[in-house]
Amino acid sequence: MPGRKGMRDAFLNELLALAEVQPNVVLVVGDLGFGVVEPFADRFPERFFNAGVAEQNMMSLCAGLASEGCHVFAYSIANFPTFRCAEQIRNDVDYHNLPVTIVSVGGGVAYGNLGYSHHALQDYALMRVLPNMLIAAPGDPWETRACLRYLIDNPGPSYLRLGKSGEASVHSHVPEVSPGQWLKVQGQPESTSAIVTTGATLAIAQAWLARGEYPEHNLYSLPLWGMRQKQYQAAQVEQFQRVVTAEDHIADAGFGSWFREALHDGRSSCEVSSRALSAEVFGKVGAQSTLNALGGL
Amino acid sequence: MVHRARASHIGSALSIADILAVLYARVLRFDPAQPAAPDRDRFVLSKGHACVALYAALAEIGCFPVKELDEYGQDFSRLMNHVSHHVPGVEFSTGSLGHGLPFAAGKALAGKIAKQPWQVFVLLSDGEMDEGSNWEALMFAAHHGLDNLTAIIDYNKLQSLDTVDNTLGLEPLREKLAAFNWSVVEADGHDHDALESAIGSGSPGLPLVVIAHTVKGKGVSFMENEVLWHYRNPDDGLLDRALKDIAGSQRDA
């Protein structure tokens, strides 16, 4: 069962299942994944590689593998598979439109106690400016499985942002996900207000609703988004007078910014506000829940 | 091409012209009529700024019309000033240094996984050996015994501002590469027979690196070994002199 062990295990279990039927699935890790990736390495030793502590090479070689027909999952923590090799992602993976899924564990402040080096606070900002990149930021373990299935069926440059462990299940089954399309989690058809979250913020937003902070708001998750999915937002906003976006990323250049840019033509009368982490969290250490609260979530 | 486009890097291109000639005429299993054939040998130009040499070679062997070379660097041409995978026969776009060898290592690894007979070749500049990513890739390729991977280093001893020695000295390069567990061979990068022999000298279980000793600006007397020609483009008079130089050296050869 996903849920108890969180997104990371859901990812690995789903990847194992998909690799059974997809012989081109390759997992490359950046010397990380202890206690997580071993089942894959044991089951598919010829399709598992530890690239060592060398992310620039890792990302380019994943592009090389992908250029020969592999769907490569490049797995590491927080900023290592993103900022450390940002140019390799930009030039080699995204520009060549290759099926590399960058998997980053520890989205937001999941590694809160490990400090700033391990806080993924600006990753959306990096990924959302790459034209072919699809961001997959699942809200719970079930969405993790759904996103992975989508990415395997629709190979291309993608960024899978996971939490770590212990994320609660919001759904009770693998939902249908589609790029740019809001996934309804709870609410009434006639509601005129909505919260739209991406990533592990889903459970936080659900708690806001449970506490009555946003009366009569519907809750949606948007796990698949990117530059190409902006065009789908205006139509979905139409029925609402008020939308609140939520993310565990810094407010600057994140999901809320993306959302507002998507509506930038000014024709929408919907009032959009955003909940995101504030600059307060930079450099602070603490439990994930502590830092999320400090940052305003 | 460089003259018409008022572009740079002619010295870098002349440095590798002989290497490309040997690769495309004698080494690569490559059919210009089927530049994406699954069983082709793969060639990656990591020093993408020297693309005019590759574009010219690919046009000469028939990947696209020679006449198209006139469009190099012009508005919306697919022949952009750093090598582009939108050009038939080009595997990979580069322009930022330190990407070609890691990418080629990934291709070679894919070939190993699928037990394919094709080979991967990558041509690097000496200056780009400053990039840490190349040394990461050197470790990776050796660790995985990628003997289907051949790297050729265009060692013309000049980089963008100064000599290699005055920038970040590479020596002892041969020993460094050998210490990274590569099979290493050196050759005169303008001697076609020596290059062919060096490129064919691989050992089972080891990736091969050929240190090709070259002259930047080779074949044009006033460009040879001049950093200036990393940037400058020849005016009408200098173009005429350069072409006469090259015609002369071809007549002498």
Interface residues (C-beta under 8 A of the other chain):
Chain A: V26 E46 R47 F49 A51 G52 A54 Q56 N57 M58 M59 S60 L61 C62 A63 G64 L65 A66 S67 E68 G69 C70 E87 Q88 N91 D92 Y95 H96
Chain B: H85 E91 F92 S93 T94 G95 S96 G98 H99 P102 F103 A104 A105 G106 K107 A108 L109 A110 G111 I113 A114 G132 S133 E136 A137 M139 F140 H143 H144
